[in-house]
């Protein structure tokens, strides 16, 4: 495998140990990054580390500090911080199994591919993968990665396994504080029916390649135009299809009906036809 393993160790289930390797499952997107430039000279701006009243300082004079009160810090040396870092025992012990739906989406953080480390590990790896698949469970454990301990989940993914780091409970905000003022009303039956029909009309198999970062695409095009214009200012025209601003109240019924009448573009597949029983009910 060309990529370098992010972590190597073993998954332990009771007395069974399975040597594995994990690899990042995601990569940084095609992002546009900018530099700050001194316009008169055209040179890049650089930053210096300075102390108020003293000026620039050397890197070897800088230590980490935790502010215990305003302007007062506890200073920590690098070796002191390293001494309390969790030592990875290179073992992920699966201590609990849960149904996948029990883990709220808010807790999932970052995914990794898990593969057997060698041929000898394959049999036990496959047994674990298929056991998780048949029981429809997710394995949980804790794993030290680069000095920090994570709660992680483990579940089947094709021929392999997916490990996902999870956020701790104190890292996740409670939704009730944001949602409690939203009315718990039953919507109008006809409006709900129209919304369901619109959802069905736009239903299609998920294909991630159908989606692109339009902002990055637009910036890339702008940079190319600017390059060809040899630095002249370019202002993009406002999209005529953009919705007009204002405080007009949109008639929801009318908007939903017009949305259903609008012909579909793109590659979205037409929804499956409803059963005759459902059609009779609607009639």
C-alpha positions as CSV (number, residue, x, y, z in Angstrom):
1,X,0.0,0.0,0.0
2,X,1.5,3.3,-1.1
3,X,0.2,5.5,1.7
4,X,2.0,5.4,5.1
5,X,-0.1,4.0,8.0
6,X,-1.3,6.7,10.4
7,X,-1.3,4.1,13.2
8,X,-0.2,0.5,13.6
9,X,-1.2,-1.7,16.5
10,X,-3.8,-4.3,17.4
11,X,-7.5,-4.6,18.0
12,X,-8.2,-6.7,21.0
13,X,-11.5,-8.5,21.6
14,X,-11.3,-10.4,24.9
15,X,-8.3,-12.8,24.4
16,X,-8.2,-12.2,20.6
17,X,-5.6,-9.7,19.2
18,X,-5.7,-8.6,15.6
19,X,-2.7,-6.7,14.2
20,X,-4.0,-3.8,12.0
21,X,-3.0,-0.6,10.3
22,X,-5.2,2.5,10.0
23,X,-5.1,5.1,7.2
24,X,-6.9,8.5,6.9
25,X,-10.2,8.0,5.0
26,X,-10.5,11.6,4.0
27,X,-8.2,14.2,2.4
28,X,-8.2,18.0,2.2
29,X,-10.3,19.3,-0.6
30,X,-9.1,21.4,-3.5
31,X,-9.1,24.6,-1.4
32,X,-7.9,28.0,-2.5
33,X,-5.5,29.6,-0.1
34,X,-4.4,33.2,-0.2
35,X,-1.3,35.0,1.0
36,X,-1.2,38.6,2.4
37,X,0.8,40.7,0.1
38,X,2.3,44.2,0.5
39,X,0.7,45.9,-2.5
40,X,3.3,48.6,-3.2
41,X,6.2,46.1,-3.4
42,X,4.3,43.0,-4.3
43,X,6.1,41.0,-1.6
44,X,4.6,38.6,0.8
45,X,3.8,39.7,4.4
46,X,5.7,37.7,7.1
47,X,4.9,37.5,10.8
48,X,7.3,37.9,13.7
49,X,6.8,36.7,17.2
50,X,6.9,39.8,19.4
51,X,6.5,40.7,23.1
52,X,4.8,44.0,23.9
53,X,7.5,46.5,25.1
54,X,10.3,44.2,24.1
55,X,10.0,43.4,20.4
56,X,10.9,40.4,18.3
57,X,12.0,37.3,20.3
58,X,13.9,34.1,19.4
59,X,11.9,30.8,19.1
60,X,14.0,29.1,21.8
61,X,12.8,31.8,24.3
62,X,9.1,30.7,23.8
63,X,7.4,28.3,26.1
64,X,3.7,27.2,26.5
65,X,1.7,28.8,29.2
66,X,-1.8,28.3,30.6
67,X,-3.6,31.5,31.8
68,X,-4.9,30.9,35.3
69,X,-6.1,34.5,35.7
70,X,-5.8,37.7,33.7
71,X,-2.1,38.2,32.9
72,X,-0.9,35.3,35.1
73,X,0.3,32.1,33.5
74,X,1.5,28.7,34.5
75,X,4.5,28.0,32.3
76,X,5.1,24.4,31.1
77,X,8.3,23.0,29.5
78,X,8.0,20.7,26.5
79,X,9.4,17.7,28.4
80,X,6.8,18.3,31.2
81,X,4.0,18.2,28.6
82,X,5.5,15.1,27.0
83,X,5.6,13.4,30.4
84,X,1.8,13.4,30.8
85,X,1.0,12.4,27.2
86,X,-0.8,9.1,27.1
87,X,1.5,6.3,26.0
88,X,-0.2,4.4,23.2
89,X,0.0,0.7,24.0
90,X,-0.7,0.1,20.4
91,X,-3.9,-1.6,21.4
92,X,-7.5,-0.7,20.8
93,X,-9.5,-2.8,23.2
94,X,-13.2,-3.1,22.2
95,X,-15.0,-2.7,25.6
96,X,-18.6,-2.2,24.4
97,X,-20.9,-2.8,21.5
98,X,-23.9,-0.7,20.6
99,X,-26.5,-0.3,17.8
100,X,-25.3,2.2,15.3
101,X,-28.3,4.4,15.6
102,X,-27.6,4.9,19.3
103,X,-24.6,7.2,18.5
104,X,-25.8,10.6,17.5
105,X,-24.3,12.0,14.4
106,X,-22.9,15.0,16.4
107,X,-20.4,12.7,18.1
108,X,-18.7,11.5,14.9
109,X,-15.5,13.3,14.1
110,X,-13.0,11.8,11.7
111,X,-13.0,8.4,9.8
112,X,-10.1,6.1,9.1
113,X,-9.7,2.9,7.1
114,X,-8.7,-0.2,9.1
115,X,-6.9,-3.1,7.3
116,X,-5.2,-6.3,8.6
117,X,-1.5,-5.7,9.1
118,X,-0.4,-9.0,7.4
119,X,-1.7,-12.2,6.0
120,X,-1.8,-13.9,9.4
121,X,-4.2,-11.3,10.7
122,X,-6.7,-11.7,7.9
123,X,-8.7,-14.6,9.3
124,X,-9.4,-12.9,12.7
125,X,-10.0,-9.6,10.9
126,X,-12.7,-11.1,8.7
127,X,-14.3,-12.9,11.6
128,X,-14.6,-9.6,13.5
129,X,-15.9,-7.7,10.4
130,X,-18.6,-10.3,9.7
131,X,-19.6,-10.6,13.3
132,X,-20.2,-6.8,13.5
133,X,-22.1,-6.9,10.2
134,X,-24.4,-9.8,11.3
135,X,-25.1,-8.4,14.7
136,X,-25.5,-4.8,13.2
137,X,-23.4,-3.5,16.1
138,X,-20.6,-0.9,16.4
139,X,-17.6,-1.6,18.6
140,X,-16.4,1.1,21.0
141,X,-13.1,1.6,22.7
142,X,-10.5,4.2,23.6
143,X,-7.3,4.8,21.6
144,X,-4.3,7.1,22.2
145,X,-3.2,8.9,19.0
146,X,-0.4,11.4,19.0
147,X,-0.6,12.2,22.7
148,X,-4.4,12.4,23.0
149,X,-6.9,9.7,23.9
150,X,-10.0,9.3,21.8
151,X,-13.2,7.4,22.1
152,X,-13.5,5.5,18.8
153,X,-16.1,3.4,17.0
154,X,-15.5,0.4,14.7
155,X,-17.8,-0.9,12.0
156,X,-17.7,-2.8,8.8
157,X,-17.1,-1.0,5.5
158,X,-16.9,-3.2,2.4
159,X,-14.1,-5.7,2.8
160,X,-12.6,-3.6,5.6
161,X,-13.4,-1.7,8.8
162,X,-14.0,2.0,9.5
163,X,-12.7,3.5,12.7
164,X,-14.1,6.9,13.6
165,X,-12.9,9.1,16.4
166,X,-15.8,10.4,18.5
167,X,-16.3,13.6,20.4
168,X,-16.6,13.5,24.2
169,X,-19.9,14.4,25.8
170,X,-18.5,17.8,27.1
171,X,-17.6,18.7,23.5
172,X,-21.1,18.5,22.2
173,X,-23.7,21.2,22.8
174,X,-27.3,20.1,23.7
175,X,-29.7,20.6,20.9
176,X,-32.6,21.5,23.3
177,X,-31.2,24.9,23.9
178,X,-31.5,25.7,20.2
179,X,-34.7,23.8,19.3
180,X,-37.0,24.4,22.3
181,X,-38.6,27.5,20.9
182,X,-39.6,25.8,17.6
183,X,-43.3,24.9,17.7
184,X,-44.1,21.2,17.9
185,X,-47.1,21.7,15.6
186,X,-48.7,19.2,13.2
187,X,-48.5,20.7,9.7
188,X,-51.4,21.1,7.3
189,X,-52.0,17.7,5.6
190,X,-52.0,19.1,2.0
191,X,-48.8,21.1,2.6
192,X,-47.2,18.0,4.0
193,X,-48.4,15.9,1.1
194,X,-46.9,18.4,-1.4
195,X,-43.6,18.5,0.5
196,X,-43.4,14.7,0.4
197,X,-44.1,14.6,-3.3
198,X,-41.4,17.2,-3.9
199,X,-38.9,15.1,-1.9
200,X,-39.9,12.0,-3.9
201,X,-39.4,13.9,-7.1
202,X,-35.9,14.9,-6.2
203,X,-34.9,11.5,-4.8
204,X,-32.0,9.8,-6.5
205,X,-29.1,7.5,-5.4
206,X,-26.3,9.4,-3.6
207,X,-23.3,10.1,-5.8
208,X,-20.7,12.3,-4.1
209,X,-19.0,13.1,-7.5
210,X,-22.2,14.9,-8.5
211,X,-21.4,17.7,-6.0
212,X,-18.6,20.2,-6.4
213,X,-17.4,23.1,-4.3
214,X,-18.9,25.9,-6.4
215,X,-17.1,28.6,-4.4
216,X,-13.7,27.0,-5.1
217,X,-14.6,26.6,-8.8
218,X,-15.7,30.3,-9.0
219,X,-12.5,31.5,-7.3
220,X,-10.4,29.4,-9.6
221,X,-12.1,30.9,-12.6
222,X,-11.7,34.4,-11.2
223,X,-8.0,33.9,-10.6
224,X,-7.6,32.7,-14.2
225,X,-9.5,35.8,-15.5
226,X,-7.4,38.1,-13.4
227,X,-4.2,36.5,-14.7
228,X,-5.3,36.9,-18.3
229,X,-6.4,40.5,-17.5
230,X,-2.9,41.2,-16.2
231,X,-4.1,42.5,-12.9
232,X,-7.1,44.6,-14.0
233,X,-10.0,44.6,-11.5
234,X,-12.7,42.1,-12.3
235,X,-16.2,42.3,-10.8
236,X,-18.5,39.3,-11.5
237,X,-22.0,40.2,-12.6
238,X,-24.8,39.3,-10.2
239,X,-26.5,36.0,-11.0
240,X,-29.9,36.8,-12.5
241,X,-31.3,33.5,-11.2
242,X,-30.5,34.5,-7.6
243,X,-33.7,35.0,-5.5
244,X,-34.6,38.6,-5.1
245,X,-34.3,40.1,-1.6
246,X,-37.2,41.7,0.3
247,X,-39.7,41.0,3.0
248,X,-42.5,39.6,0.8
249,X,-44.2,36.6,2.5
250,X,-44.1,33.6,0.1
251,X,-47.3,31.6,-0.2
252,X,-46.1,28.2,0.9
253,X,-48.8,26.3,-0.9
254,X,-48.2,28.1,-4.2
255,X,-44.4,27.7,-3.9
256,X,-44.7,23.9,-3.3
257,X,-47.1,23.5,-6.2
258,X,-44.8,25.5,-8.6
259,X,-41.8,23.4,-7.4
260,X,-43.6,20.2,-8.4
261,X,-44.5,21.6,-11.8
262,X,-40.9,22.7,-12.5
263,X,-39.2,20.3,-14.9
264,X,-36.3,18.4,-13.3
265,X,-32.7,19.1,-14.6
266,X,-29.5,17.2,-14.0
267,X,-29.2,13.4,-13.6
268,X,-31.7,12.9,-10.8
269,X,-33.8,9.8,-11.4
270,X,-37.5,10.0,-11.3
271,X,-39.0,8.6,-8.1
272,X,-40.7,5.3,-8.0
273,X,-44.4,5.4,-8.8
274,X,-46.7,5.2,-5.9
275,X,-48.9,2.2,-5.3
276,X,-52.4,2.3,-6.7
277,X,-53.7,2.1,-3.1
278,X,-51.9,5.3,-2.3
279,X,-53.2,6.9,-5.5
280,X,-56.8,6.0,-4.7
281,X,-56.4,7.4,-1.2
282,X,-55.2,10.7,-2.6
283,X,-58.0,10.8,-5.1
